[in-house]
Amino acid sequence: MSETVIEAEKKLRRRLGTLGAIRKEIVRVYQEARTAGADPLQVQFYRALTFILSSAAAVRKDEAIEDIEQRLNALEKSSEVKK
């Protein structure tokens, strides 16, 4: 297996369950990309990782907003019942 494939597998195993974890991973990928140089294949690899991480962050944000909306609706319903 090539070194790039092994590194990609390690990255996939990292937990990205929170926005904070995704942010840290984006920073880590950025720092790694800065040291990788200008090899077009490496640049494309890091672009792909960044796109995937950005998509994951958007999904997490949407999930958080949906959770807040559900909690707000529940609070509104409970306050209407108390009136």
C-alpha positions as CSV (number, residue, x, y, z in Angstrom):
1,M,0.0,0.0,0.0
2,S,1.3,3.5,-0.8
3,E,2.0,6.0,1.9
4,T,-0.8,8.2,0.7
5,V,-3.4,5.5,1.0
6,I,-2.2,4.6,4.5
7,E,-2.4,8.2,5.6
8,A,-5.9,8.5,4.1
9,E,-7.0,5.5,6.0
10,K,-5.7,6.9,9.2
11,K,-7.5,10.2,8.5
12,L,-10.8,8.3,7.9
13,R,-10.5,6.7,11.3
14,R,-10.4,10.0,13.1
15,R,-13.6,10.9,14.9
16,L,-15.3,13.9,13.3
17,G,-18.5,13.8,15.4
18,T,-18.4,17.5,16.4
19,L,-17.9,20.8,14.7
20,G,-14.9,21.4,16.9
21,A,-13.3,18.1,15.8
22,I,-14.0,19.0,12.1
23,R,-12.4,22.4,12.6
24,K,-9.3,20.9,14.2
25,E,-9.1,18.4,11.3
26,I,-9.4,21.2,8.7
27,V,-6.5,23.1,10.5
28,R,-4.5,19.9,10.6
29,V,-5.0,19.2,6.9
30,Y,-4.1,22.9,6.1
31,Q,-0.9,22.7,8.0
32,E,0.0,19.4,6.4
33,A,-0.8,20.8,2.9
34,R,1.4,23.8,3.6
35,T,4.4,21.5,4.1
36,A,3.6,19.2,1.2
37,G,4.7,21.6,-1.5
38,A,3.3,22.3,-4.9
39,D,2.9,18.8,-6.3
40,P,-0.4,18.9,-8.4
41,L,-1.5,15.5,-7.1
42,Q,-0.9,16.4,-3.5
43,V,-2.7,19.8,-4.0
44,Q,-5.7,17.9,-5.5
45,F,-5.7,15.4,-2.6
46,Y,-5.8,18.2,0.0
47,R,-8.5,20.0,-1.9
48,A,-10.6,16.9,-1.9
49,L,-10.1,16.4,1.8
50,T,-11.0,20.1,2.5
51,F,-14.1,19.8,0.4
52,I,-15.2,16.6,2.3
53,L,-14.5,18.2,5.7
54,S,-16.4,21.4,4.7
55,S,-19.4,19.2,3.6
56,A,-19.2,17.3,6.9
57,A,-19.2,20.6,8.8
58,A,-22.3,21.8,6.9
59,V,-24.1,18.6,7.7
60,R,-23.2,18.9,11.4
61,K,-24.4,22.6,11.5
62,D,-27.7,21.5,9.8
63,E,-28.1,18.8,12.4
64,A,-27.5,21.3,15.2
65,I,-30.0,23.8,13.8
66,E,-32.6,21.0,13.4
67,D,-32.1,19.9,17.0
68,I,-32.5,23.5,18.3
69,E,-35.6,24.0,16.2
70,Q,-37.1,20.8,17.7
71,R,-36.3,21.8,21.2
72,L,-37.7,25.3,20.6
73,N,-41.0,23.8,19.2
74,A,-41.2,21.6,22.3
75,L,-40.7,24.6,24.6
76,E,-43.3,26.6,22.7
77,K,-45.8,23.7,23.0
78,S,-45.2,23.3,26.7
79,S,-45.6,27.0,27.3
80,E,-48.9,27.0,25.4
81,V,-50.2,24.1,27.5
82,K,-49.4,26.0,30.7
83,K,-51.4,29.0,29.6
